[in-house]
Amino acid sequence: MLRPTAADFASEEARVFQARAYIHLWPDLDFETVLRTLRERSASLVPIKPRFHPDVAPFLSRLPDEFAISERQRKIAELNAFRPPVPEE
């Protein structure tokens, strides 16, 4: 464990410690590449509030739970941007 609490895994300081640990265990890895990857993982976990289009919100609100936690926030952002086509009739 690199931080006092497990909930602190995604802070910048924790990610730097994690990158140093990776480099210590696998010296052939590049520190900046590992740190960038860890930062991208942290960014993918930042909560995004669902703001779905009202016409399809009941349906879309069920979809994020079908995705892995690592993909859920990105999928919510995609679904927030979705706008149903205008009916032609």
C-alpha positions in Angstrom: 0.0 0.0 0.0 1.5 3.3 -1.1 -1.0 5.7 0.6 -2.6 5.9 4.0 -6.0 5.0 2.7 -7.0 2.9 -0.3 -9.5 5.6 -1.4 -6.5 7.9 -2.2 -5.3 5.8 -5.1 -6.2 8.3 -7.8 -4.6 11.5 -6.4 -1.7 13.0 -8.2 0.7 12.2 -5.4 -0.5 8.6 -5.2 -0.1 8.2 -9.0 3.5 9.4 -8.8 4.3 6.9 -6.0 2.6 4.2 -8.1 4.7 5.1 -11.1 7.9 4.9 -9.0 6.9 1.5 -7.7 6.3 0.3 -11.3 9.7 1.6 -12.4 11.3 -0.1 -9.4 9.7 -3.5 -10.2 10.1 -3.2 -14.0 13.2 -1.0 -14.7 12.7 -1.4 -18.5 9.5 0.8 -18.3 9.7 4.6 -18.8 8.6 6.7 -15.8 6.8 9.3 -17.9 4.9 6.7 -19.9 3.8 4.9 -16.8 2.8 8.1 -15.1 0.8 9.3 -18.1 -1.0 5.9 -18.2 -1.9 6.1 -14.5 -3.2 9.7 -15.0 -5.4 8.6 -17.9 -6.8 5.9 -15.6 -7.6 8.5 -13.0 -9.2 10.7 -15.5 -11.4 7.9 -16.7 -12.8 7.4 -13.2 -13.8 11.0 -12.6 -17.6 11.0 -12.0 -19.7 12.5 -14.8 -23.3 13.4 -14.0 -25.8 11.9 -16.3 -27.7 14.5 -18.3 -29.5 12.5 -20.9 -31.9 13.8 -23.4 -35.4 13.8 -21.7 -37.0 11.9 -24.5 -34.7 8.9 -24.1 -33.5 9.3 -20.5 -35.5 6.4 -19.0 -33.8 4.0 -21.5 -30.3 5.5 -21.4 -30.2 5.6 -17.6 -30.1 1.8 -17.7 -27.2 1.5 -20.1 -24.2 2.7 -18.0 -24.6 -0.2 -15.5 -24.0 -2.7 -18.4 -20.4 -1.4 -18.8 -17.3 -2.1 -16.7 -16.5 0.5 -14.1 -13.4 1.6 -16.0 -15.6 2.5 -19.1 -18.7 3.7 -17.3 -17.8 7.5 -17.1 -16.7 7.6 -20.7 -20.0 5.9 -21.8 -22.1 8.4 -19.7 -20.3 11.3 -21.5 -21.2 9.7 -24.8 -24.8 9.2 -23.9 -25.0 12.7 -22.6 -24.0 13.9 -26.0 -26.6 11.7 -27.8 -29.6 13.5 -29.3 -32.3 11.4 -30.9 -33.2 12.1 -34.5 -36.2 14.4 -35.1 -39.3 12.4 -36.1 -40.2 12.9 -39.7 -43.9 12.1 -39.3 
